[in-house]
Amino acid sequence: MVGRVEWARQAGALYERVHQQYVGGARKLEALINELIGEEEGINYLSATARAKDPESFLAKAAKPNPDDPARPKYDDPLNQITDLVAARVITFLVEAVDRVCEVIEAEFEIVEHTDMGAHTRAQGVFGYASKHYLVRLNAHRRELPEYAVLKNLVMEIQVRTAVQHAWAEFEHDIRYKLDIPADRKAEFDRRFLLAAALMELADNEFTEIDRLYRELAASESDKAPRDLTTATLTTYLTRRYPDAPHAKTNHYAWILSVLAQLGVTTEEQLTDLLTGIDSAAVQSAMTHRFPAGTVRRLDDDLLAAKGSAYVDLFPDEERRQKILRGRLKALARAGITES
């Protein structure tokens, strides 16, 4: 019988030979997540990255002993049983965005397992790690697409957390797992990490409150003289026009600003005139968005309602976007808002 260490060595050698396949799979997963939450849903997030497990880390995990029989390996088939060979992490600014990202993940992937670490710590009456962890597979449709062949049968890990949670988790992991803390000092470290976790939760709550205050302030500026459109003034303008819509990524405001320039719209007054008569609530009701549209998506939809097919023509070299806009235009026509 092959010993545990030798078994792990053989598995590690096999993984090293196929490692580049998983590197390619990680690139595919990263691109897919960025497309889903960024390009399609316009969620405001800091980063979405994916990686293939390093061969050295794989070997260390594959060599773990079976809790019931230390002479045997924990994993009989590590290439299929280790679930983070390809893993992604999404980091957001606000807790609200974490929830939106999770909605997208649950709609776009087959969920094998979901763990809400924050709910677990709250149930214990303590502060601590608050990330949301998913084990997922590609949905049935994507499993049949040749570009996702490397991920077809793979279980992957996706973590979603705020930037504050990420900083705490990374630092805590470095200290606890890379430093041999003496038993007589462990309580001191635990106490300080617990205090930091409480401050982490406070910081996330304060960021949410700051966002609420910003929205209030933006709404109070409605009586100010119209200004030229910049990324900053447009952000405030859209926050005021769509008070319940989530914020978009900064580069999305810059993009829609360039679209407005193509329409000859360079001031808040011109934008207001262009959107006069557009019932934004009716426009959203006509759309088939699965999730609440962010501010830039809301404006994009309203501009389509205002300009019709002329808006689609602004993107002659973007076949995919034209297809999407034509589909939305048909939805607006069915609702009687505009002509198809």
C-alpha positions in Angstrom: 0.0 0.0 0.0 1.3 3.4 -1.0 2.0 5.6 2.1 0.3 9.0 2.6 3.4 11.1 1.8 4.2 9.1 -1.3 0.5 9.3 -2.4 0.6 13.0 -2.0 3.9 13.3 -3.9 2.4 11.4 -6.9 -0.7 13.5 -6.8 1.4 16.6 -6.6 3.5 15.5 -9.7 0.3 14.9 -11.6 -1.1 18.3 -10.6 2.1 20.0 -11.7 1.8 18.5 -15.1 -1.7 19.9 -15.6 -1.3 23.1 -13.6 -1.3 25.3 -16.6 -4.8 24.1 -17.6 -6.1 25.4 -14.3 -4.2 28.7 -14.8 -6.2 29.0 -18.1 -9.4 28.1 -16.2 -8.7 30.8 -13.6 -8.4 33.4 -16.4 -11.7 32.2 -17.8 -13.5 32.4 -14.4 -12.0 35.9 -13.7 -13.2 37.2 -17.1 -16.6 35.7 -16.6 -17.1 37.2 -13.1 -16.0 40.6 -14.3 -18.3 40.4 -17.2 -21.3 39.4 -15.1 -20.9 41.8 -12.2 -19.2 44.7 -14.1 -20.2 44.8 -17.7 -23.7 43.3 -17.4 -24.8 44.4 -13.9 -22.7 47.5 -13.4 -22.0 46.7 -9.7 -19.5 49.0 -7.9 -16.7 46.7 -6.8 -13.0 47.1 -6.1 -11.7 43.9 -7.8 -12.6 40.4 -9.0 -9.6 38.1 -9.4 -9.1 34.4 -9.8 -6.1 32.1 -9.4 -5.1 28.5 -9.9 -3.8 26.8 -6.8 0.0 26.8 -6.6 1.5 23.3 -7.0 3.3 23.7 -3.6 0.0 24.6 -1.9 -1.7 21.7 -3.6 1.0 19.3 -2.4 0.7 20.6 1.2 -3.1 20.1 1.1 -3.0 16.7 -0.6 -0.5 15.5 2.1 -3.0 16.2 5.0 -3.7 13.1 7.0 -7.1 11.5 7.4 -8.4 12.5 10.8 -9.6 8.9 11.5 -6.4 7.2 10.2 -3.3 9.5 10.1 -1.5 6.9 8.0 -3.9 7.5 5.2 -4.4 10.7 3.2 -7.4 12.9 3.8 -8.1 13.0 0.0 -8.3 9.7 -1.9 -8.7 11.7 -5.2 -7.2 15.1 -4.5 -7.6 16.4 -8.1 -11.3 16.0 -7.8 -11.8 16.4 -4.0 -9.8 19.6 -3.4 -12.3 22.3 -4.3 -10.1 25.4 -4.6 -7.9 24.4 -7.5 -9.5 27.4 -9.2 -10.7 30.1 -6.8 -12.0 33.6 -7.2 -12.4 36.5 -4.9 -14.6 39.6 -5.3 -13.9 42.6 -3.1 -16.4 45.4 -2.9 -16.5 48.8 -1.2 -20.0 48.4 0.5 -21.8 45.5 2.2 -24.7 46.3 -0.2 -22.5 45.4 -3.1 -21.6 42.1 -1.5 -25.3 41.2 -1.5 -25.7 42.2 -5.1 -22.6 40.2 -6.2 -24.0 37.2 -4.3 -27.3 37.5 -6.1 -25.5 37.3 -9.4 -23.4 34.3 -8.4 -26.5 32.4 -7.2 -28.3 33.2 -10.5 -25.4 32.5 -12.9 -23.7 29.4 -11.3 -24.8 26.1 -9.9 -24.3 26.3 -6.2 -22.7 23.3 -4.6 -22.3 24.9 -1.1 -22.8 28.3 0.4 -21.3 29.4 3.7 -22.0 32.9 5.2 -19.1 33.3 7.6 -20.6 36.5 9.0 -23.9 34.8 9.9 -21.8 32.1 11.6 -19.9 34.5 13.8 -23.0 36.5 14.6 -24.8 33.3 15.7 -22.0 32.8 18.2 -22.4 36.3 19.6 -18.9 37.4 18.6 -17.2 39.5 15.9 -15.0 38.0 13.2 -14.6 36.9 9.7 -17.6 38.0 7.6 -16.8 36.8 4.1 -19.3 34.8 2.0 -18.0 31.6 0.5 -19.4 29.6 -2.4 -18.5 26.3 -4.0 -19.9 26.5 -7.6 -20.0 24.8 -10.9 -20.7 26.4 -14.3 -24.4 26.4 -15.2 -25.6 23.8 -17.7 -25.5 26.3 -20.6 -21.9 27.4 -20.1 -20.8 23.8 -19.6 -21.7 23.2 -23.2 -19.7 26.2 -24.6 -16.2 25.2 -25.9 -14.5 28.3 -24.4 -15.3 26.9 -20.9 -14.2 23.3 -21.6 -11.4 23.5 -19.0 -13.9 24.4 -16.3 -16.7 22.0 -17.5 -16.6 19.5 -14.6 -14.7 21.6 -12.0 -16.0 22.7 -8.6 -14.6 26.2 -8.0 -14.5 28.5 -5.0 -15.7 32.1 -5.0 -15.3 34.4 -2.0 -17.1 37.7 -1.7 -16.3 40.4 0.9 -15.8 44.1 1.5 -12.3 45.7 1.3 -12.4 46.1 5.1 -13.2 42.4 5.6 -10.5 41.5 3.1 -7.8 43.5 5.0 -8.7 41.8 8.3 -8.9 38.3 6.8 -5.6 38.6 5.0 -3.7 40.0 8.0 -5.3 37.5 10.4 -4.4 34.6 8.1 -0.8 35.8 7.8 -0.4 36.0 11.6 -2.3 32.9 12.7 -1.0 30.5 10.0 2.5 31.8 9.4 3.5 32.6 13.0 3.9 30.0 15.7 2.2 31.9 18.5 3.1 30.6 22.0 0.3 29.2 24.1 0.7 31.8 26.8 0.4 34.6 24.2 -2.6 33.2 22.2 -5.3 34.9 24.4 -3.7 38.3 23.8 -3.7 37.8 20.0 -7.3 36.5 20.1 -8.4 39.5 22.0 -6.8 42.0 19.7 -8.1 40.2 16.6 -11.6 40.3 18.2 -11.3 44.0 18.8 -10.1 44.5 15.2 -13.1 42.5 14.0 -15.5 44.7 15.9 -13.9 47.8 14.4 -14.1 46.2 11.0 -17.9 45.8 11.4 -18.1 49.3 12.6 -16.2 50.6 9.6 -18.4 48.7 7.1 -21.5 50.1 8.9 -20.0 53.7 8.8 -19.3 53.4 5.1 -22.9 52.4 4.5 -24.0 55.4 6.6 -21.7 57.7 4.7 -23.2 56.5 1.4 -26.7 57.3 2.8 -25.6 60.8 3.8 -24.1 61.3 0.4 -27.4 60.4 -1.2 -29.2 62.9 1.0 -26.7 65.6 0.2 -27.0 64.9 -3.6 -30.8 65.2 -3.3 -30.5 68.5 -1.6 -28.5 70.0 -4.5 -31.6 70.0 -6.8 -32.0 73.7 -6.3 -28.4 74.6 -7.4 -27.6 76.1 -10.7 -27.0 73.5 -13.5 -23.3 72.6 -14.0 -21.1 71.3 -16.8 -21.0 67.5 -16.8 -17.8 65.9 -15.3 -17.4 62.5 -13.8 -18.0 64.0 -10.4 -21.0 66.2 -11.3 -22.6 63.4 -13.3 -22.2 61.0 -10.4 -24.1 63.4 -8.1 -26.7 64.1 -10.8 -27.5 60.4 -11.3 -27.5 59.8 -7.6 -30.1 62.6 -7.3 -32.1 61.3 -10.4 -32.1 57.7 -9.3 -31.9 57.9 -5.4 -32.6 54.2 -4.9 -30.2 52.9 -7.5 -26.8 51.4 -6.5 -23.7 53.3 -7.5 -21.8 52.2 -10.5 -18.0 51.7 -11.0 -16.1 55.0 -11.5 -15.0 54.0 -15.0 -18.7 53.4 -16.0 -19.5 57.1 -15.2 -16.6 58.1 -17.4 -17.9 55.8 -20.2 -21.5 57.2 -20.1 -20.0 60.7 -20.0 -18.4 60.0 -23.3 -21.7 58.6 -24.7 -23.4 61.9 -23.6 -20.7 63.9 -25.4 -21.5 62.0 -28.6 -25.1 63.1 -28.2 -23.9 66.7 -27.7 -24.9 66.7 -24.1 -22.3 68.5 -21.9 -24.3 70.2 -19.2 -26.8 69.1 -16.5 -29.4 71.3 -18.1 -29.0 69.7 -21.5 -29.3 66.2 -19.9 -32.4 67.2 -18.0 -34.0 68.6 -21.2 -33.1 65.3 -23.1 -34.8 63.2 -20.4 -37.8 65.4 -20.0 -40.9 63.3 -20.5 -39.1 60.0 -19.8 -40.8 58.0 -17.1 -37.8 56.2 -15.7 -39.9 54.0 -13.5 -41.9 52.8 -16.5 -38.7 52.3 -18.4 -37.4 50.0 -15.7 -40.7 48.2 -15.5 -40.4 47.4 -19.2 -36.9 46.1 -18.9 -36.0 42.5 -18.1 -33.1 43.2 -15.8 -32.8 40.4 -13.2 -31.3 42.6 -10.6 -31.8 46.3 -9.6 -30.0 48.5 -12.2 -27.3 50.8 -11.1 -27.2 54.5 -11.8 -25.3 54.3 -15.1 -27.6 51.4 -16.3 -30.6 53.5 -15.4 -29.3 56.4 -17.5 -28.4 54.1 -20.3 -32.0 52.8 -20.4 -33.5 56.2 -20.2 -31.3 57.5 -23.1 -32.4 54.5 -25.2 -36.0 55.4 -24.4 -35.3 59.1 -25.4 -33.4 58.5 -28.6 -34.7 55.1 -29.8 -32.8 53.4 -32.6 -30.5 56.5 -33.0 -29.0 55.6 -29.6 -28.2 52.1 -30.9 -26.5 53.6 -33.9 -24.0 55.3 -31.5 -22.2 52.0 -31.2 -21.5 50.8 -34.8 -18.5 48.7 -33.9 -20.0 47.0 -30.9 -22.0 44.1 -32.2 -22.7 42.6 -28.8 -23.9 45.9 -27.3 -26.1 46.7 -30.3 -27.7 43.3 -29.9 -28.4 44.0 -26.2 -29.8 47.5 -26.9 -32.1 46.2 -29.7 -33.5 43.7 -27.3 -34.1 46.4 -24.7 -35.6 48.6 -27.4 -38.1 45.9 -28.3 -39.0 45.6 -24.6 -39.7 49.4 -24.6 -41.8 49.1 -27.7 -43.9 46.3 -26.2 -44.5 48.6 -23.2 -45.6 51.3 -25.6 -42.8 53.6 -24.4 -41.0 53.9 -27.8 -40.9 52.5 -31.3 -38.8 49.4 -32.0 
